[in-house]
Amino acid sequence: MYEDLLCRRSPQLRIKKQVSARDIYPAGVSFWAGFDRIEAERQENGMCNIAVCDDSALDRKYLMERIDRIATNQELRIYEFESGIELLEAMNDIQFAAVFLDIQMKDMSGDDTAKKIRDLDDSLILVFYTGYATVTPERLEVLPFRYLMKNMPDAQFDEYIKATLNKVEECNRMPMLAANLQKRAIYINSKFVIYIEKYKKSTRAELVPIAYDIYGIKADEHGKYPDVRISEPLEKTYEKLKRYGFGCPHDSYIINFEYMNTCTARLLGLEGVDIEFPIARSKAKEFHALKGQFIRAKYVGSDES
């Protein structure tokens, strides 16, 4: 059971106590029907789910109040959890846009929770919310967007929250892509796309693992998922996506910079993908410029943040 659900309907803040999965998905309503309802609401109202996970009730309250104060123009549901176990259980029912996660917690540490979060969802925005822990190579492996220190100056604290909420809003605006799956039409949120390639006179999208579950795409007996074909030419898709963290290193590919893990002048690699992608000389200048913009926005922060 989830402790509190703070549901922002700006400028009023309504609080509903003791919200559980049964309240979100009533008896007889499947998870997918519930997801479709929430996804439709997200598209219509820009509603996003945010999680705050910390074993200190005071620290949770303080962070939620700061988020509420800063998110004046955003529609947010803010869930609070006192343990990583509760958060992971909730993730079976709720798709979170961002998670603020304490590192030093009882029962399950923030480090262990973060690893399990990434097993469930590669795409959410993860922010470590901590008082003492330092940056380590292991913590960087789970791709945190920010380290929010509990003792940092108020101005910087608010700046990091604002940067996170700006990223949430950016992800919430990510274009939807019309796709075909075994003669079934579906709409894919582009944030779940690792790359798109020209494939057999059409285009094919490779998705993050959680997307196949979200969209009800089943693997065959060999563990292979069916092709997700995009219903428009690669060039048109690129024009739609290049302002949202995508690049085109070659006439045959579009890649999501969010999942890029290696890059040289001529080749790049993507997380969870075995092949390397060539960077064509004719595409290199624009591609590397977009890559630089993405890295600055993610790790340094834009002027707006």
LOSE-17789 format. One record per atom (N, C-alpha, C): y, x, z; residue number from 1; atom name. Coordinates in steps of 0.2 Angstrom, whole numbers. Example, Ala and Ser with C-alpha at 12.3 -4.5 7.8 and 13.67 -1.06 7.14 Angstrom:
2
      Y      X      Z  miti  vexdren
    -28     66     39     1        N
    -22     62     39     1       CA
    -16     66     39     1        C
    -11     64     35     2        N
     -5     68     36     2       CA
      0     64     39     2        C
//
This chain:
305
      Y      X      Z  miti  vexdren
     -6      4      0     1        N
      0      0      0     1       CA
      6      4      0     1        C
     11      3     -4     2        N
     17      7     -5     2       CA
     22      4      0     2        C
     26      9      4     3        N
     30      7      9     3       CA
     36      3      7     3        C
     40      5      3     4        N
     46      1      2     4       CA
     47      2     -6     4        C
     50     -4     -9     5        N
     52     -4    -16     5       CA
     59     -5    -16     5        C
     63      0    -18     6        N
     70     -1    -18     6       CA
     72     -3    -26     6        C
     74     -9    -27     7        N
     75    -11    -34     7       CA
     83    -12    -35     7        C
     85     -7    -39     8        N
     92     -7    -41     8       CA
     94    -13    -46     8        C
     99    -17    -44     9        N
    102    -22    -49     9       CA
    109    -21    -48     9        C
    112    -16    -51    10        N
    119    -13    -50    10       CA
    124    -19    -50    10        C
    129    -20    -46    11        N
    130    -15    -40    11       CA
    127    -17    -34    11        C
    122    -22    -34    12        N
    119    -24    -27    12       CA
    112    -20    -27    12        C
    110    -19    -21    13        N
    104    -16    -20    13       CA
    100    -20    -16    13        C
     94    -22    -19    14        N
     89    -27    -15    14       CA
     83    -23    -13    14        C
     81    -24     -7    15        N
     75    -21     -4    15       CA
     70    -26     -3    15        C
     64    -24     -6    16        N
     58    -28     -5    16       CA
     53    -24     -1    16        C
     51    -27      5    17        N
     46    -23     10    17       CA
     39    -24      8    17        C
     35    -18      9    18        N
     28    -18      9    18       CA
     25    -21      2    18        C
     27    -17     -3    19        N
     25    -19    -10    19       CA
     18    -16    -12    19        C
     13    -19    -14    20        N
      7    -16    -16    20       CA
      5    -18    -23    20        C
      0    -15    -25    21        N
     -2    -16    -32    21       CA
     -3    -23    -34    21        C
     -6    -27    -29    22        N
     -7    -34    -30    22       CA
     -1    -38    -31    22        C
      5    -35    -28    23        N
     11    -39    -30    23       CA
     14    -37    -37    23        C
     12    -31    -39    24        N
     14    -30    -46    24       CA
      9    -32    -51    24        C
      3    -32    -50    25        N
     -2    -35    -55    25       CA
     -6    -40    -51    25        C
     -4    -47    -51    26        N
     -8    -52    -48    26       CA
    -15    -53    -50    26        C
    -19    -56    -45    27        N
    -26    -57    -47    27       CA
    -27    -60    -54    27        C
    -31    -58    -57    28        N
    -33    -60    -64    28       CA
    -29    -57    -70    28        C
    -24    -53    -68    29        N
    -20    -50    -73    29       CA
    -22    -42    -73    29        C
    -24    -40    -79    30        N
    -26    -34    -80    30       CA
    -21    -28    -80    30        C
    -23    -22    -79    31        N
    -18    -17    -78    31       CA
    -14    -17    -85    31        C
    -17    -17    -91    32        N
    -14    -16    -97    32       CA
     -9    -22    -98    32        C
    -11    -28    -96    33        N
     -6    -34    -96    33       CA
      0    -32    -92    33        C
     -1    -29    -86    34        N
      4    -28    -81    34       CA
      9    -22    -84    34        C
      5    -17    -87    35        N
      9    -12    -91    35       CA
     13    -14    -96    35        C
     10    -19   -100    36        N
     14    -22   -106    36       CA
     20    -25   -103    36        C
     20    -29    -98    37        N
     26    -32    -95    37       CA
     31    -27    -93    37        C
     29    -22    -89    38        N
     34    -17    -87    38       CA
     37    -13    -92    38        C
     33    -12    -97    39        N
     35     -8   -103    39       CA
     40    -12   -107    39        C
     39    -19   -108    40        N
     44    -23   -111    40       CA
     50    -23   -107    40        C
     50    -24   -100    41        N
     56    -24    -96    41       CA
     60    -17    -97    41        C
     56    -12    -97    42        N
     59     -5    -98    42       CA
     63     -5   -104    42        C
     60     -7   -109    43        N
     64     -7   -116    43       CA
     70    -11   -116    43        C
     69    -17   -113    44        N
     75    -22   -113    44       CA
     80    -20   -108    44        C
     79    -18   -102    45        N
     84    -16    -97    45       CA
     85     -9    -95    45        C
     81     -5    -98    46        N
     82      2    -96    46       CA
     79      4    -89    46        C
     74      0    -87    47        N
     72      1    -80    47       CA
     67      6    -80    47        C
     68     11    -75    48        N
     63     16    -74    48       CA
     61     17    -67    48        C
     55     19    -66    49        N
     52     20    -59    49       CA
     52     27    -57    49        C
     55     28    -51    50        N
     56     35    -48    50       CA
     52     35    -41    50        C
     49     40    -40    51        N
     45     41    -34    51       CA
     48     47    -29    51        C
     49     45    -23    52        N
     51     50    -18    52       CA
     45     51    -13    52        C
     42     57    -13    53        N
     36     58     -9    53       CA
     38     64     -4    53        C
     38     62      3    54        N
     39     67      8    54       CA
     37     64     15    54        C
     34     68     19    55        N
     31     66     25    55       CA
     36     65     31    55        C
     42     66     29    56        N
     48     65     34    56       CA
     52     59     31    56        C
     51     53     36    57        N
     55     47     34    57       CA
     62     48     33    57        C
     65     53     37    58        N
     72     54     37    58       CA
     74     57     31    58        C
     70     62     28    59        N
     72     66     22    59       CA
     71     61     16    59        C
     66     56     16    60        N
     65     51     11    60       CA
     71     47     11    60        C
     73     45     17    61        N
     79     40     17    61       CA
     85     44     14    61        C
     86     50     16    62        N
     92     53     14    62       CA
     92     54      7    62        C
     87     56      4    63        N
     87     57     -4    63       CA
     88     51     -7    63        C
     84     45     -5    64        N
     85     39     -9    64       CA
     92     36     -8    64        C
     96     38     -3    65        N
    103     35     -2    65       CA
    107     39     -7    65        C
    105     46     -8    66        N
    109     50    -13    66       CA
    108     48    -20    66        C
    102     47    -21    67        N
    100     44    -28    67       CA
    104     38    -30    67        C
    103     33    -25    68        N
    107     27    -26    68       CA
    114     27    -27    68        C
    117     32    -23    69        N
    124     33    -24    69       CA
    126     36    -31    69        C
    122     40    -33    70        N
    123     43    -40    70       CA
    122     39    -46    70        C
    116     35    -45    71        N
    114     31    -51    71       CA
    117     25    -51    71        C
    124     25    -52    72        N
    128     19    -52    72       CA
    127     15    -59    72        C
    125     18    -64    73        N
    124     14    -70    73       CA
    117     14    -73    73        C
    112     16    -69    74        N
    105     16    -71    74       CA
    101     11    -67    74        C
     97      7    -71    75        N
     92      3    -68    75       CA
     86      6    -65    75        C
     85      7    -59    76        N
     80     11    -56    76       CA
     76      7    -51    76        C
     69      8    -51    77        N
     65      6    -45    77       CA
     63     12    -42    77        C
     65     13    -35    78        N
     63     19    -31    78       CA
     58     17    -26    78        C
     52     21    -27    79        N
     46     20    -22    79       CA
     46     26    -18    79        C
     45     25    -11    80        N
     44     30     -7    80       CA
     37     31     -4    80        C
     34     37     -3    81        N
     28     38     -1    81       CA
     28     44      4    81        C
     24     43      9    82        N
     24     48     15    82       CA
     18     53     14    82        C
     14     53      9    83        N
      9     58      7    83       CA
      8     58      0    83        C
      5     64     -2    84        N
      3     65     -9    84       CA
     -3     60    -11    84        C
     -7     59     -6    85        N
    -13     54     -7    85       CA
    -10     47     -9    85        C
     -5     45     -6    86        N
     -3     38     -7    86       CA
      1     38    -14    86        C
      4     44    -16    87        N
      8     44    -22    87       CA
      2     44    -28    87        C
     -3     48    -27    88        N
     -8     48    -33    88       CA
    -11     42    -33    88        C
    -13     38    -28    89        N
    -16     32    -28    89       CA
    -11     27    -32    89        C
     -5     27    -31    90        N
      0     23    -34    90       CA
      0     24    -42    90        C
     -1     31    -44    91        N
      0     32    -51    91       CA
     -6     29    -55    91        C
    -11     27    -52    92        N
    -16     23    -55    92       CA
    -13     16    -58    92        C
     -8     14    -55    93        N
     -5      7    -57    93       CA
      2      8    -60    93        C
      6     13    -58    94        N
     13     13    -60    94       CA
     14     20    -64    94        C
     18     19    -69    95        N
     20     25    -73    95       CA
     27     27    -70    95        C
     28     33    -68    96        N
     34     35    -65    96       CA
     38     40    -70    96        C
     44     39    -71    97        N
     48     43    -75    97       CA
     50     50    -72    97        C
     50     49    -65    98        N
     52     56    -61    98       CA
     49     55    -54    98        C
     47     61    -52    99        N
     44     61    -45    99       CA
     48     67    -41    99        C
     51     65    -35   100        N
     54     70    -31   100       CA
     48     72    -25   100        C
     46     78    -25   101        N
     40     80    -21   101       CA
     41     85    -16   101        C
     40     84    -10   102        N
     41     89     -5   102       CA
     35     93     -5   102        C
     35    100     -3   103        N
     30    105     -4   103       CA
     26    105      2   103        C
     29    105      8   104        N
     25    106     14   104       CA
     24     99     17   104        C
     18     97     16   105        N
     16     90     19   105       CA
      9     91     22   105        C
      8     86     26   106        N
      2     85     30   106       CA
     -4     83     25   106        C
    -10     84     26   107        N
    -16     81     23   107       CA
    -16     84     16   107        C
    -11     83     12   108        N
    -12     86      5   108       CA
     -5     89      4   108        C
     -5     96      2   109        N
      2     99      1   109       CA
      5     97     -6   109        C
     11     98     -6   110        N
     15     97    -12   110       CA
     12    101    -18   110        C
     10    107    -17   111        N
      7    111    -23   111       CA
      1    107    -25   111        C
     -4    105    -21   112        N
    -10    102    -23   112       CA
     -8     95    -26   112        C
     -4     92    -24   113        N
     -2     85    -26   113       CA
      1     86    -33   113        C
      5     91    -34   114        N
      9     93    -41   114       CA
      3     94    -46   114        C
     -2     98    -44   115        N
     -7     99    -49   115       CA
    -11     93    -51   115        C
    -12     89    -46   116        N
    -15     82    -48   116       CA
    -11     78    -52   116        C
     -4     78    -50   117        N
      0     74    -54   117       CA
      0     76    -62   117        C
      0     82    -63   118        N
      0     85    -70   118       CA
     -7     83    -73   118        C
    -12     82    -69   119        N
    -19     80    -72   119       CA
    -18     73    -75   119        C
    -14     69    -71   120        N
    -13     62    -73   120       CA
     -8     61    -78   120        C
     -2     65    -78   121        N
      3     63    -82   121       CA
      7     70    -83   121        C
      7     72    -90   122        N
     10     78    -92   122       CA
     17     77    -93   122        C
     20     71    -94   123        N
     26     69    -96   123       CA
     32     68    -91   123        C
     30     66    -85   124        N
     35     64    -80   124       CA
     39     70    -78   124        C
     45     68    -75   125        N
     49     74    -73   125       CA
     48     75    -66   125        C
     46     81    -64   126        N
     44     83    -58   126       CA
     50     88    -55   126        C
     52     86    -49   127        N
     57     89    -45   127       CA
     54     91    -38   127        C
     54     97    -36   128        N
     52     99    -30   128       CA
     58     98    -25   128        C
     56     95    -19   129        N
     61     93    -14   129       CA
     59     96     -8   129        C
     62    102     -6   130        N
     59    106     -1   130       CA
     65    109      3   130        C
     63    111      9   131        N
     67    115     14   131       CA
     66    122     14   131        C
     60    124     13   132        N
     59    131     14   132       CA
     55    135      8   132        C
     51    131      5   133        N
     47    134      0   133       CA
     50    138     -6   133        C
     48    143     -8   134        N
     51    147    -13   134       CA
     47    146    -20   134        C
     50    149    -25   135        N
     48    148    -32   135       CA
     42    153    -33   135        C
     36    151    -35   136        N
     30    155    -36   136       CA
     28    154    -43   136        C
     24    159    -46   137        N
     21    158    -53   137       CA
     17    151    -53   137        C
     13    150    -48   138        N
      9    144    -48   138       CA
     13    138    -48   138        C
     19    138    -45   139        N
     23    132    -45   139       CA
     26    131    -52   139        C
     28    136    -55   140        N
     30    136    -62   140       CA
     25    133    -67   140        C
     19    134    -65   141        N
     14    131    -70   141       CA
     14    123    -70   141        C
     16    120    -65   142        N
     16    113    -66   142       CA
     23    110    -69   142        C
     27    115    -71   143        N
     33    113    -75   143       CA
     38    109    -71   143        C
     41    111    -65   144        N
     46    107    -62   144       CA
     52    108    -65   144        C
     56    102    -65   145        N
     62    102    -69   145       CA
     68    105    -65   145        C
     68    104    -58   146        N
     72    107    -53   146       CA
     69    109    -47   146        C
     72    113    -43   147        N
     70    114    -36   147       CA
     76    111    -32   147        C
     75    106    -28   148        N
     80    103    -25   148       CA
     79    105    -17   148        C
     84    109    -15   149        N
     83    112     -8   149       CA
     87    107     -3   149        C
     83    106      2   150        N
     86    101      7   150       CA
     93    104     10   150        C
     93    110     10   151        N
     99    113     14   151       CA
    104    116      9   151        C
    104    114      3   152        N
    109    117     -2   152       CA
    115    113     -1   152        C
    121    116     -3   153        N
    127    112     -3   153       CA
    127    105     -6   153        C
    131    101     -3   154        N
    131     94     -6   154       CA
    133     93    -13   154        C
    137     97    -15   155        N
    140     97    -22   155       CA
    134     99    -27   155        C
    130    104    -25   156        N
    125    106    -29   156       CA
    119    102    -29   156        C
    118     99    -23   157        N
    112     94    -22   157       CA
    113     88    -26   157        C
    119     85    -26   158        N
    121     80    -31   158       CA
    121     81    -38   158        C
    123     88    -40   159        N
    122     90    -47   159       CA
    115     90    -49   159        C
    110     92    -45   160        N
    103     92    -47   160       CA
    100     85    -48   160        C
    102     81    -43   161        N
    100     74    -44   161       CA
    103     71    -50   161        C
    109     72    -52   162        N
    112     69    -58   162       CA
    109     72    -64   162        C
    107     79    -64   163        N
    104     82    -70   163       CA
     97     78    -71   163        C
     93     77    -65   164        N
     87     74    -66   164       CA
     88     67    -68   164        C
     92     63    -66   165        N
     93     56    -68   165       CA
     96     56    -75   165        C
    100     61    -77   166        N
    102     61    -84   166       CA
     95     62    -89   166        C
     91     66    -86   167        N
     85     68    -90   167       CA
     80     62    -90   167        C
     80     58    -85   168        N
     76     51    -85   168       CA
     79     47    -90   168        C
     86     46    -90   169        N
     89     42    -95   169       CA
     88     44   -102   169        C
     88     50   -103   170        N
     86     53   -110   170       CA
     79     51   -112   170        C
     75     52   -107   171        N
     68     51   -109   171       CA
     67     43   -110   171        C
     70     39   -106   172        N
     70     32   -107   172       CA
     73     30   -114   172        C
     77     34   -117   173        N
     80     32   -124   173       CA
     75     35   -129   173        C
     70     38   -128   174        N
     66     42   -133   174       CA
     64     36   -138   174        C
     64     38   -144   175        N
     62     33   -149   175       CA
     55     31   -149   175        C
     54     25   -151   176        N
     47     22   -152   176       CA
     45     23   -159   176        C
     39     25   -160   177        N
     36     26   -166   177       CA
     31     21   -168   177        C
     32     18   -174   178        N
     27     13   -176   178       CA
     21     17   -179   178        C
     15     15   -177   179        N
      9     19   -178   179       CA
      3     14   -180   179        C
     -2     17   -184   180        N
     -8     13   -185   180       CA
    -14     16   -182   180        C
    -18     12   -179   181        N
    -24     15   -176   181       CA
    -30     10   -178   181        C
    -34     13   -182   182        N
    -40      9   -184   182       CA
    -38      2   -186   182        C
    -33      1   -191   183        N
    -30     -5   -193   183       CA
    -27     -9   -188   183        C
    -25     -6   -182   184        N
    -21    -10   -177   184       CA
    -14     -7   -177   184        C
     -9    -11   -177   185        N
     -2     -8   -176   185       CA
      0     -7   -169   185        C
      2     -1   -167   186        N
      5      0   -160   186       CA
     11      4   -160   186        C
     15      4   -155   187        N
     21      7   -154   187       CA
     20     12   -149   187        C
     22     19   -151   188        N
     21     24   -146   188       CA
     27     27   -144   188        C
     28     28   -138   189        N
     34     31   -135   189       CA
     34     39   -137   189        C
     39     41   -141   190        N
     38     48   -143   190       CA
     38     53   -138   190        C
     39     52   -132   191        N
     39     57   -126   191       CA
     31     59   -125   191        C
     27     55   -128   192        N
     20     56   -127   192       CA
     17     60   -133   192        C
     21     62   -138   193        N
     19     65   -144   193       CA
     19     73   -143   193        C
     14     77   -144   194        N
     14     84   -143   194       CA
     16     87   -150   194        C
     13     84   -155   195        N
     16     86   -162   195       CA
     14     81   -167   195        C
     17     81   -173   196        N
     15     77   -179   196       CA
     14     81   -185   196        C
      9     80   -189   197        N
      7     84   -194   197       CA
      6     79   -200   197        C
      7     82   -206   198        N
      5     79   -212   198       CA
     -2     80   -213   198        C
     -6     74   -214   199        N
    -13     74   -214   199       CA
    -16     69   -219   199        C
    -19     71   -224   200        N
    -23     67   -229   200       CA
    -18     62   -232   200        C
    -13     64   -235   201        N
     -8     60   -238   201       CA
     -4     55   -233   201        C
     -4     56   -227   202        N
      0     52   -222   202       CA
      2     57   -217   202        C
      3     54   -211   203        N
      5     59   -205   203       CA
      1     57   -199   203        C
     -1     61   -195   204        N
     -5     60   -189   204       CA
     -2     63   -183   204        C
     -2     59   -177   205        N
      1     62   -171   205       CA
     -4     64   -166   205        C
     -3     69   -163   206        N
     -7     72   -157   206       CA
     -3     70   -151   206        C
     -7     66   -146   207        N
     -4     64   -140   207       CA
     -6     67   -134   207        C
     -2     67   -129   208        N
     -4     70   -122   208       CA
    -10     65   -120   208        C
    -14     68   -116   209        N
    -20     64   -113   209       CA
    -19     57   -110   209        C
    -14     57   -106   210        N
    -12     51   -103   210       CA
    -11     45   -108   210        C
     -8     47   -113   211        N
     -6     42   -118   211       CA
    -12     38   -121   211        C
    -17     41   -122   212        N
    -23     38   -124   212       CA
    -25     32   -119   212        C
    -25     34   -113   213        N
    -26     29   -108   213       CA
    -21     23   -108   213        C
    -15     25   -108   214        N
     -9     20   -108   214       CA
    -10     15   -113   214        C
    -11     18   -119   215        N
    -12     13   -125   215       CA
    -19     11   -127   215        C
    -23     12   -122   216        N
    -30      9   -123   216       CA
    -34     12   -129   216        C
    -33     18   -130   217        N
    -36     22   -136   217       CA
    -43     25   -133   217        C
    -48     23   -135   218        N
    -55     25   -133   218       CA
    -58     31   -137   218        C
    -61     36   -134   219        N
    -64     41   -137   219       CA
    -71     39   -139   219        C
    -74     42   -144   220        N
    -81     41   -146   220       CA
    -86     44   -142   220        C
    -92     44   -143   221        N
    -97     47   -139   221       CA
    -97     54   -138   221        C
    -93     58   -143   222        N
    -92     65   -143   222       CA
    -85     67   -140   222        C
    -82     62   -137   223        N
    -75     63   -134   223       CA
    -70     64   -138   223        C
    -71     62   -145   224        N
    -65     63   -150   224       CA
    -61     56   -150   224        C
    -55     57   -150   225        N
    -51     51   -151   225       CA
    -49     49   -158   225        C
    -49     43   -160   226        N
    -47     42   -167   226       CA
    -40     44   -169   226        C
    -39     45   -175   227        N
    -32     47   -178   227       CA
    -27     42   -176   227        C
    -21     44   -174   228        N
    -15     40   -173   228       CA
    -11     41   -179   228        C
    -10     37   -184   229        N
     -6     38   -190   229       CA
      1     35   -189   229        C
      6     39   -191   230        N
     13     37   -190   230       CA
     14     33   -197   230        C
     18     28   -196   231        N
     19     23   -202   231       CA
     25     25   -206   231        C
     27     31   -206   232        N
     33     33   -210   232       CA
     32     40   -212   232        C
     36     43   -217   233        N
     35     50   -219   233       CA
     37     55   -214   233        C
     35     61   -214   234        N
     36     66   -209   234       CA
     44     67   -209   234        C
     47     67   -215   235        N
     54     69   -215   235       CA
     58     64   -211   235        C
     57     57   -212   236        N
     60     52   -209   236       CA
     59     52   -202   236        C
     53     53   -199   237        N
     52     54   -192   237       CA
     56     59   -189   237        C
     56     65   -193   238        N
     60     71   -190   238       CA
     67     69   -189   238        C
     70     66   -194   239        N
     77     64   -193   239       CA
     78     59   -187   239        C
     73     55   -185   240        N
     74     51   -179   240       CA
     73     55   -173   240        C
     69     60   -173   241        N
     67     64   -167   241       CA
     71     70   -165   241        C
     74     73   -170   242        N
     77     80   -169   242       CA
     82     80   -163   242        C
     85     74   -162   243        N
     90     74   -156   243       CA
     87     73   -150   243        C
     80     73   -149   244        N
     77     71   -143   244       CA
     72     76   -141   244        C
     73     83   -143   245        N
     69     88   -141   245       CA
     63     90   -145   245        C
     64     88   -152   246        N
     59     90   -157   246       CA
     62     95   -162   246        C
     57     99   -164   247        N
     59    103   -170   247       CA
     54    103   -175   247        C
     56    105   -181   248        N
     52    106   -187   248       CA
     51    113   -190   248        C
     46    116   -187   249        N
     45    123   -189   249       CA
     43    124   -196   249        C
     40    119   -199   250        N
     37    120   -206   250       CA
     37    113   -209   250        C
     37    113   -216   251        N
     37    106   -219   251       CA
     31    102   -217   251        C
     26    104   -214   252        N
     20    100   -212   252       CA
     20     98   -205   252        C
     24    100   -201   253        N
     24     99   -194   253       CA
     31     97   -191   253        C
     30     93   -185   254        N
     35     92   -181   254       CA
     32     93   -174   254        C
     36     97   -169   255        N
     33     98   -163   255       CA
     38     96   -157   255        C
     35     95   -152   256        N
     39     93   -146   256       CA
     40     99   -142   256        C
     46    101   -141   257        N
     48    107   -137   257       CA
     46    107   -130   257        C
     45    101   -127   258        N
     42    100   -120   258       CA
     36    103   -119   258        C
     32    104   -124   259        N
     25    106   -124   259       CA
     24    113   -127   259        C
     29    116   -129   260        N
     29    123   -131   260       CA
     28    128   -126   260        C
     23    132   -127   261        N
     21    137   -121   261       CA
     22    145   -124   261        C
     22    146   -130   262        N
     23    152   -133   262       CA
     27    151   -140   262        C
     31    156   -141   263        N
     35    156   -147   263       CA
     38    163   -149   263        C
     36    165   -155   264        N
     39    172   -158   264       CA
     43    170   -164   264        C
     45    175   -168   265        N
     49    173   -173   265       CA
     45    170   -179   265        C
     39    170   -179   266        N
     35    168   -184   266       CA
     30    162   -182   266        C
     28    162   -176   267        N
     22    158   -173   267       CA
     24    155   -167   267        C
     21    149   -165   268        N
     22    145   -159   268       CA
     16    142   -157   268        C
     15    141   -150   269        N
      9    138   -147   269       CA
     11    132   -143   269        C
      7    127   -143   270        N
      8    121   -139   270       CA
      3    120   -133   270        C
      5    118   -128   271        N
      1    117   -122   271       CA
     -5    112   -124   271        C
    -11    114   -123   272        N
    -17    110   -124   272       CA
    -19    110   -131   272        C
    -16    114   -135   273        N
    -18    114   -143   273       CA
    -20    121   -144   273        C
    -26    121   -148   274        N
    -29    128   -149   274       CA
    -26    131   -155   274        C
    -23    128   -160   275        N
    -20    131   -166   275       CA
    -13    134   -164   275        C
    -11    139   -168   276        N
     -4    141   -168   276       CA
     -1    138   -174   276        C
      6    137   -174   277        N
     10    134   -179   277       CA
     14    139   -182   277        C
     14    140   -189   278        N
     19    144   -192   278       CA
     26    142   -192   278        C
     31    146   -192   279        N
     38    145   -192   279       CA
     40    147   -199   279        C
     41    143   -203   280        N
     43    145   -210   280       CA
     50    148   -210   280        C
     51    153   -215   281        N
     58    156   -215   281       CA
     63    151   -216   281        C
     62    146   -221   282        N
     67    142   -223   282       CA
     69    137   -217   282        C
     65    136   -212   283        N
     66    132   -206   283       CA
     68    135   -200   283        C
     68    142   -200   284        N
     68    146   -194   284       CA
     75    145   -190   284        C
     81    145   -194   285        N
     87    145   -191   285       CA
     88    138   -188   285        C
     87    133   -191   286        N
     88    126   -187   286       CA
     83    125   -181   286        C
     77    128   -183   287        N
     72    127   -177   287       CA
     74    131   -171   287        C
     76    137   -172   288        N
     77    141   -166   288       CA
     84    139   -163   288        C
     88    136   -167   289        N
     94    133   -164   289       CA
     93    127   -159   289        C
     88    123   -162   290        N
     86    117   -158   290       CA
     82    119   -152   290        C
     78    124   -152   291        N
     74    127   -147   291       CA
     79    129   -141   291        C
     84    133   -143   292        N
     89    135   -138   292       CA
     93    130   -135   292        C
     95    124   -139   293        N
     98    119   -136   293       CA
     93    115   -130   293        C
     87    115   -132   294        N
     82    112   -128   294       CA
     81    116   -121   294        C
     81    122   -122   295        N
     80    127   -116   295       CA
     86    127   -111   295        C
     92    127   -114   296        N
     98    127   -110   296       CA
     98    120   -107   296        C
     97    115   -110   297        N
     97    108   -107   297       CA
     92    107   -101   297        C
     86    110   -102   298        N
     81    109    -97   298       CA
     82    114    -91   298        C
     83    120    -92   299        N
     83    125    -87   299       CA
     90    127    -84   299        C
     95    126    -88   300        N
    102    128    -86   300       CA
    106    121    -84   300        C
    105    116    -89   301        N
    109    110    -88   301       CA
    114    110    -93   301        C
    115    104    -95   302        N
    120    102   -100   302       CA
    127    102    -97   302        C
    133    101   -100   303        N
    139    101    -98   303       CA
    140     94    -94   303        C
    136     89    -96   304        N
    136     82    -93   304       CA
    133     82    -86   304        C
    128     87    -85   305        N
    125     87    -79   305       CA
    128     90    -73   305        C
//
